[in-house]
Amino acid sequence: MPRSVLQITTALFCWCGWNSGYCQDTPQRLQPLLRAVTYLQDEVQQWPEQHHCYSCHNNGDAARALFAAHSAGITVPSKAINRTSNWLTKPESWKNNGGDQRFSDQRLAQFQFSLALAAAHRAELLSDPQPLRQAAKATARQQQADGSWALDTGGIVASPITYGRHLGTALGKNLLQQVDPKTFSLHITRAEKWLRHSRPHAIPDLSGLMIGLGESQDAAAIKQLDRCRQLLRSAQDPAGGWGPFATHRAEPYDTAIVLIALAQQKPNKSYQPLLQAGRSWLIKQQLQDGSWAETTRPANSESYAHRISTTAWATLALIATQDLLDSK
């Protein structure tokens, strides 16, 4: 979406009060996204103030979504992100992020905080490259010998907060490419090789593979991307969403990650209807407060962390597919 259009719209949005989410004059097509951003602003700001710690879901996933919103031209109040932004510039302190360390996965936390820090740089909210380089080096050290990032899912399909091996490998590779493709060329090459030869069937894994290979044009990558598109096309629910597998009911996270993956591919009219139907389904699932019900494994569980991360991924999906509305 043209930045100028979003800036004008979000100037109106902020005039109406950022805690209200949107006002009567906000264009209807932007209301779901702005409601989601407003919800996340509150949660990102309040978590460290109330709990005296920084979490993967609030200050990793949710903050990353807010940085992406800023990149898209949405005005995000500085008070909502300043504390998290400042903390992210100190990677050496991430292992001391507070909270109950018995429930803390330090490897996953480091990975998610690194992604948030990279998003803050893409949004031009931070300029010092050293903390990001430090975070990238730590991320590179997590890579397995086979080229993947083995983020643990506990033996079940990936969830909003666990990422899984395929999405982890895609995001780890993309992070290193953003920071220094020359220095990390070996890591990037190994990751791409692993993605080219993997054969996943779960919907989040197929989406992660597509995100990792992007618009690669070599024969192996094209074959993989074609396979993923075909499987995702056949797995779409009649109502427009996707579940963790083709035979499962649609969930917000699984739908969001598919939308992000398809939106990053080279434009192709044949799957534009999939994107439009998936986006419409996702918007219909949004709750009144701007969030989405948490996608959990197994389904229908209650989890604040999963709700925040699910909402972050859904917000990223709305941002990634906003151009669909503007090109109509």
DRENLOPA-987504 format. One record per residue (C-alpha): residue number from 0; residue in one letter; chain; x, y, z. Coordinates in Angstrom, 2 decimals, always signed. Example, Ala and Ser with C-alpha at 12.3 -4.5 7.8 and 13.67 -1.06 7.14 Angstrom:
- 0,A,A,+12.30,-4.50,+7.80
- 1,S,A,+13.67,-1.06,+7.14
***
This chain:
- 0,M,A,+0.00,+0.00,+0.00
- 1,P,A,+1.40,+3.49,-0.78
- 2,R,A,+2.90,+4.88,+2.39
- 3,S,A,+1.25,+8.27,+1.89
- 4,V,A,-2.22,+6.72,+1.90
- 5,L,A,-1.62,+4.76,+5.08
- 6,Q,A,+0.01,+7.75,+6.75
- 7,I,A,-3.01,+9.92,+6.03
- 8,T,A,-5.35,+7.21,+7.29
- 9,T,A,-3.36,+6.50,+10.42
- 10,A,A,-3.03,+10.19,+11.19
- 11,L,A,-6.83,+10.19,+11.38
- 12,F,A,-6.68,+6.96,+13.37
- 13,C,A,-4.33,+8.47,+15.95
- 14,W,A,-6.38,+11.67,+16.16
- 15,C,A,-9.36,+9.52,+17.14
- 16,G,A,-7.27,+7.99,+19.93
- 17,W,A,-4.95,+5.02,+19.55
- 18,N,A,-6.58,+3.19,+22.43
- 19,S,A,-9.90,+3.14,+20.60
- 20,G,A,-8.52,+1.14,+17.66
- 21,Y,A,-10.33,+3.11,+14.98
- 22,C,A,-13.04,+5.71,+14.62
- 23,Q,A,-16.10,+6.20,+12.50
- 24,D,A,-14.18,+7.89,+9.68
- 25,T,A,-11.54,+5.15,+9.31
- 26,P,A,-12.00,+3.37,+5.94
- 27,Q,A,-13.68,+0.03,+6.51
- 28,R,A,-10.97,-1.90,+4.65
- 29,L,A,-8.36,-0.71,+7.17
- 30,Q,A,-10.36,-1.23,+10.34
- 31,P,A,-9.35,-4.90,+10.97
- 32,L,A,-5.66,-4.08,+10.66
- 33,L,A,-5.83,-0.98,+12.82
- 34,R,A,-7.85,-2.81,+15.48
- 35,A,A,-5.19,-5.53,+15.54
- 36,V,A,-2.37,-3.01,+15.83
- 37,T,A,-4.15,-1.23,+18.67
- 38,Y,A,-4.61,-4.48,+20.57
- 39,L,A,-0.93,-5.37,+20.19
- 40,Q,A,+0.21,-1.89,+21.19
- 41,D,A,-1.46,-2.26,+24.57
- 42,E,A,-0.11,-5.77,+25.14
- 43,V,A,+3.48,-4.98,+24.11
- 44,Q,A,+3.61,-1.91,+26.32
- 45,Q,A,+1.93,-3.44,+29.37
- 46,W,A,+3.72,-6.78,+29.59
- 47,P,A,+7.15,-5.63,+30.87
- 48,E,A,+5.53,-2.95,+33.03
- 49,Q,A,+3.24,-5.43,+34.77
- 50,H,A,+5.39,-8.56,+34.79
- 51,H,A,+8.91,-7.13,+34.96
- 52,C,A,+10.12,-9.40,+32.16
- 53,Y,A,+10.27,-9.57,+28.38
- 54,S,A,+8.47,-12.41,+26.66
- 55,C,A,+8.84,-14.16,+23.30
- 56,H,A,+5.16,-13.59,+22.55
- 57,N,A,+4.79,-9.94,+23.59
- 58,N,A,+8.23,-8.48,+23.03
- 59,G,A,+9.18,-10.88,+20.25
- 60,D,A,+6.26,-11.79,+17.99
- 61,A,A,+3.91,-8.92,+18.88
- 62,A,A,+6.65,-6.29,+18.77
- 63,R,A,+7.77,-7.63,+15.39
- 64,A,A,+4.24,-7.15,+14.07
- 65,L,A,+4.20,-3.57,+15.34
- 66,F,A,+7.54,-2.86,+13.65
- 67,A,A,+6.12,-4.29,+10.41
- 68,A,A,+3.07,-2.04,+10.82
- 69,H,A,+5.38,+0.95,+11.18
- 70,S,A,+7.20,-0.12,+8.00
- 71,A,A,+3.84,-0.20,+6.22
- 72,G,A,+3.16,+3.41,+7.19
- 73,I,A,+0.99,+2.85,+10.24
- 74,T,A,+1.72,+5.27,+13.06
- 75,V,A,+2.69,+3.25,+16.11
- 76,P,A,+3.00,+5.43,+19.24
- 77,S,A,+6.56,+5.46,+20.53
- 78,K,A,+5.41,+4.72,+24.09
- 79,A,A,+4.10,+1.37,+22.87
- 80,I,A,+7.45,+0.16,+21.55
- 81,N,A,+10.28,+2.26,+23.01
- 82,R,A,+10.87,+0.07,+26.04
- 83,T,A,+10.97,-3.09,+23.94
- 84,S,A,+13.13,-1.43,+21.26
- 85,N,A,+15.68,-0.29,+23.81
- 86,W,A,+15.81,-3.72,+25.43
- 87,L,A,+16.28,-5.45,+22.09
- 88,T,A,+19.47,-3.45,+21.50
- 89,K,A,+21.12,-5.37,+24.36
- 90,P,A,+21.34,-9.00,+23.14
- 91,E,A,+23.76,-9.85,+25.92
- 92,S,A,+20.89,-9.28,+28.39
- 93,W,A,+18.29,-11.42,+26.62
- 94,K,A,+19.09,-14.50,+28.68
- 95,N,A,+18.18,-12.47,+31.77
- 96,N,A,+14.75,-11.51,+30.50
- 97,G,A,+13.04,-12.03,+33.86
- 98,G,A,+10.05,-14.20,+34.63
- 99,D,A,+10.10,-17.80,+35.77
- 100,Q,A,+13.14,-19.35,+34.11
- 101,R,A,+11.69,-22.84,+34.56
- 102,F,A,+9.36,-22.07,+31.67
- 103,S,A,+11.86,-20.21,+29.53
- 104,D,A,+13.33,-21.68,+26.32
- 105,Q,A,+16.43,-19.56,+25.91
- 106,R,A,+17.21,-20.80,+22.41
- 107,L,A,+13.74,-19.95,+21.15
- 108,A,A,+13.76,-16.62,+22.99
- 109,Q,A,+17.07,-15.63,+21.41
- 110,F,A,+15.71,-16.54,+17.97
- 111,Q,A,+12.47,-14.60,+18.35
- 112,F,A,+14.10,-11.53,+19.88
- 113,S,A,+16.60,-11.53,+16.99
- 114,L,A,+13.75,-11.48,+14.49
- 115,A,A,+12.10,-8.59,+16.34
- 116,L,A,+15.36,-6.65,+16.38
- 117,A,A,+15.77,-7.21,+12.63
- 118,A,A,+12.21,-5.97,+12.06
- 119,A,A,+12.96,-2.81,+14.05
- 120,H,A,+15.91,-2.16,+11.74
- 121,R,A,+13.78,-2.72,+8.63
- 122,A,A,+11.34,-0.18,+10.05
- 123,E,A,+14.28,+2.25,+10.51
- 124,L,A,+13.47,+2.58,+14.19
- 125,L,A,+17.01,+1.51,+15.14
- 126,S,A,+20.24,+2.38,+13.37
- 127,D,A,+23.19,+0.94,+15.31
- 128,P,A,+24.13,-2.23,+13.39
- 129,Q,A,+26.20,-3.84,+16.13
- 130,P,A,+23.41,-5.35,+18.27
- 131,L,A,+21.83,-6.85,+15.16
- 132,R,A,+25.14,-8.32,+14.04
- 133,Q,A,+25.61,-9.78,+17.51
- 134,A,A,+22.14,-11.30,+17.36
- 135,A,A,+22.78,-12.69,+13.86
- 136,K,A,+25.97,-14.40,+15.02
- 137,A,A,+24.08,-16.05,+17.87
- 138,T,A,+21.38,-17.15,+15.43
- 139,A,A,+24.00,-18.59,+13.07
- 140,R,A,+25.46,-20.64,+15.93
- 141,Q,A,+22.06,-22.28,+16.44
- 142,Q,A,+22.03,-23.71,+12.91
- 143,Q,A,+22.31,-27.49,+12.73
- 144,A,A,+24.90,-29.28,+10.62
- 145,D,A,+22.22,-30.19,+8.06
- 146,G,A,+21.43,-26.50,+7.51
- 147,S,A,+18.18,-26.28,+9.46
- 148,W,A,+17.20,-24.52,+12.67
- 149,A,A,+15.76,-27.26,+14.88
- 150,L,A,+13.23,-25.28,+16.89
- 151,D,A,+11.42,-27.74,+19.12
- 152,T,A,+7.69,-28.36,+18.60
- 153,G,A,+7.42,-31.16,+21.13
- 154,G,A,+6.73,-33.72,+18.42
- 155,I,A,+3.55,-32.02,+17.17
- 156,V,A,+2.86,-29.66,+14.30
- 157,A,A,+4.30,-26.16,+14.70
- 158,S,A,+2.30,-23.58,+16.68
- 159,P,A,+2.39,-19.75,+16.70
- 160,I,A,+5.05,-19.72,+19.40
- 161,T,A,+7.16,-22.73,+18.46
- 162,Y,A,+7.70,-22.00,+14.71
- 163,G,A,+8.98,-25.48,+13.89
- 164,R,A,+11.96,-26.51,+11.78
- 165,H,A,+10.77,-25.26,+8.38
- 166,L,A,+9.61,-21.80,+9.41
- 167,G,A,+12.58,-21.49,+11.78
- 168,T,A,+14.99,-22.32,+8.95
- 169,A,A,+13.29,-19.86,+6.62
- 170,L,A,+13.32,-17.00,+9.12
- 171,G,A,+16.84,-17.78,+10.32
- 172,K,A,+18.14,-17.75,+6.75
- 173,N,A,+16.29,-14.52,+5.92
- 174,L,A,+17.69,-12.85,+9.03
- 175,L,A,+21.26,-13.68,+8.04
- 176,Q,A,+20.60,-12.44,+4.51
- 177,Q,A,+19.35,-9.14,+5.88
- 178,V,A,+22.34,-8.64,+8.15
- 179,D,A,+25.26,-9.75,+5.98
- 180,P,A,+24.77,-12.19,+3.09
- 181,K,A,+28.52,-12.37,+2.45
- 182,T,A,+29.62,-13.17,+5.98
- 183,F,A,+26.85,-15.72,+6.45
- 184,S,A,+26.91,-17.12,+2.91
- 185,L,A,+27.74,-20.66,+4.06
- 186,H,A,+24.88,-20.69,+6.56
- 187,I,A,+22.49,-19.34,+3.94
- 188,T,A,+23.55,-21.91,+1.36
- 189,R,A,+23.14,-24.78,+3.82
- 190,A,A,+19.68,-23.57,+4.80
- 191,E,A,+18.54,-23.28,+1.20
- 192,K,A,+19.85,-26.75,+0.43
- 193,W,A,+17.91,-28.21,+3.35
- 194,L,A,+14.72,-26.43,+2.26
- 195,R,A,+15.09,-27.62,-1.33
- 196,H,A,+15.25,-31.27,-0.29
- 197,S,A,+12.69,-31.31,+2.52
- 198,R,A,+9.24,-32.85,+1.92
- 199,P,A,+6.83,-31.51,+4.54
- 200,H,A,+3.06,-32.06,+4.59
- 201,A,A,+1.88,-29.92,+7.50
- 202,I,A,+0.50,-26.57,+6.38
- 203,P,A,+2.79,-24.38,+8.58
- 204,D,A,+5.83,-26.33,+7.32
- 205,L,A,+4.83,-25.92,+3.67
- 206,S,A,+4.38,-22.20,+4.28
- 207,G,A,+7.75,-21.92,+6.02
- 208,L,A,+9.42,-23.65,+3.11
- 209,M,A,+7.88,-21.14,+0.69
- 210,I,A,+8.97,-18.22,+2.85
- 211,G,A,+12.51,-19.59,+2.91
- 212,L,A,+12.86,-20.19,-0.81
- 213,G,A,+11.07,-17.00,-1.78
- 214,E,A,+11.43,-16.32,-5.49
- 215,S,A,+14.35,-18.67,-6.09
- 216,Q,A,+14.45,-19.67,-9.75
- 217,D,A,+16.67,-22.75,-9.85
- 218,A,A,+15.02,-26.03,-10.88
- 219,A,A,+15.00,-27.59,-7.40
- 220,A,A,+13.46,-24.51,-5.81
- 221,I,A,+10.82,-24.15,-8.53
- 222,K,A,+9.85,-27.78,-8.09
- 223,Q,A,+9.53,-27.31,-4.33
- 224,L,A,+7.51,-24.12,-4.65
- 225,D,A,+5.16,-25.69,-7.19
- 226,R,A,+4.60,-28.66,-4.87
- 227,C,A,+3.84,-26.36,-1.96
- 228,R,A,+1.38,-24.25,-3.95
- 229,Q,A,-0.47,-27.33,-5.18
- 230,L,A,-0.75,-28.78,-1.68
- 231,L,A,-1.88,-25.48,-0.20
- 232,R,A,-4.45,-24.99,-2.94
- 233,S,A,-5.95,-28.42,-2.31
- 234,A,A,-5.89,-27.92,+1.48
- 235,Q,A,-7.85,-24.67,+1.57
- 236,D,A,-11.09,-24.93,+3.50
- 237,P,A,-14.27,-24.14,+1.48
- 238,A,A,-14.75,-21.11,+3.72
- 239,G,A,-11.28,-19.81,+2.81
- 240,G,A,-8.97,-20.72,+5.70
- 241,W,A,-6.37,-23.40,+6.36
- 242,G,A,-5.78,-25.78,+9.24
- 243,P,A,-2.59,-27.54,+10.35
- 244,F,A,-3.30,-30.35,+7.84
- 245,A,A,-5.55,-30.62,+4.81
- 246,T,A,-8.18,-32.59,+6.72
- 247,H,A,-8.29,-30.31,+9.79
- 248,R,A,-10.54,-27.33,+10.39
- 249,A,A,-9.18,-23.88,+9.64
- 250,E,A,-7.25,-22.01,+12.34
- 251,P,A,-6.13,-18.33,+12.43
- 252,Y,A,-2.41,-19.08,+12.70
- 253,D,A,-2.31,-21.65,+9.91
- 254,T,A,-4.30,-19.33,+7.65
- 255,A,A,-2.07,-16.37,+8.48
- 256,I,A,+1.17,-18.19,+7.72
- 257,V,A,-0.19,-19.40,+4.36
- 258,L,A,-1.20,-15.85,+3.44
- 259,I,A,+2.26,-14.54,+4.33
- 260,A,A,+3.92,-17.27,+2.26
- 261,L,A,+1.74,-16.74,-0.82
- 262,A,A,+1.99,-12.95,-0.62
- 263,Q,A,+5.80,-13.18,-0.80
- 264,Q,A,+5.78,-15.17,-4.03
- 265,K,A,+6.10,-13.76,-7.50
- 266,P,A,+2.67,-12.37,-8.51
- 267,N,A,+0.53,-15.10,-10.00
- 268,K,A,-3.13,-14.54,-10.85
- 269,S,A,-3.92,-18.22,-10.43
- 270,Y,A,-3.63,-18.06,-6.64
- 271,Q,A,-4.96,-14.54,-6.07
- 272,P,A,-8.41,-16.02,-5.27
- 273,L,A,-6.79,-18.17,-2.57
- 274,L,A,-5.29,-15.07,-0.98
- 275,Q,A,-8.51,-13.09,-1.15
- 276,A,A,-10.62,-15.91,+0.30
- 277,G,A,-8.05,-16.60,+3.02
- 278,R,A,-7.82,-12.94,+3.98
- 279,S,A,-11.60,-12.63,+4.16
- 280,W,A,-11.81,-15.74,+6.35
- 281,L,A,-9.11,-14.39,+8.68
- 282,I,A,-10.86,-11.05,+9.08
- 283,K,A,-14.16,-12.77,+9.90
- 284,Q,A,-12.41,-14.59,+12.77
- 285,Q,A,-11.13,-11.39,+14.40
- 286,L,A,-12.57,-10.75,+17.86
- 287,Q,A,-14.10,-7.47,+18.96
- 288,D,A,-10.99,-6.38,+20.90
- 289,G,A,-8.83,-6.74,+17.77
- 290,S,A,-7.25,-10.08,+18.68
- 291,W,A,-7.75,-13.59,+17.33
- 292,A,A,-8.56,-16.68,+19.34
- 293,E,A,-5.37,-18.57,+20.02
- 294,T,A,-4.31,-21.39,+17.75
- 295,T,A,-3.04,-24.14,+20.05
- 296,R,A,-1.79,-27.72,+19.69
- 297,P,A,-4.00,-29.52,+20.53
- 298,A,A,-6.79,-27.20,+19.45
- 299,N,A,-9.26,-25.40,+21.70
- 300,S,A,-6.87,-24.90,+24.62
- 301,E,A,-6.51,-21.60,+26.47
- 302,S,A,-3.18,-19.78,+26.32
- 303,Y,A,-2.44,-16.06,+26.62
- 304,A,A,+0.96,-16.55,+24.97
- 305,H,A,-0.59,-18.34,+22.00
- 306,R,A,-3.27,-15.66,+21.67
- 307,I,A,-0.69,-12.87,+21.49
- 308,S,A,+1.45,-14.74,+18.95
- 309,T,A,-1.58,-15.82,+16.91
- 310,T,A,-2.69,-12.19,+16.76
- 311,A,A,+0.81,-11.09,+15.77
- 312,W,A,+0.92,-13.57,+12.87
- 313,A,A,-2.60,-12.57,+11.78
- 314,T,A,-1.56,-8.91,+11.83
- 315,L,A,+1.50,-9.69,+9.72
- 316,A,A,-0.76,-11.51,+7.27
- 317,L,A,-3.09,-8.51,+6.94
- 318,I,A,-0.11,-6.25,+6.30
- 319,A,A,+1.35,-8.64,+3.74
- 320,T,A,-1.93,-8.88,+1.82
- 321,Q,A,-3.04,-5.25,+2.08
- 322,D,A,-2.01,-4.65,-1.53
- 323,L,A,-4.75,-7.07,-2.59
- 324,L,A,-7.30,-4.48,-1.54
- 325,D,A,-5.50,-1.56,-3.11
- 326,S,A,-5.06,-3.26,-6.49
- 327,K,A,-8.75,-3.94,-6.93
***
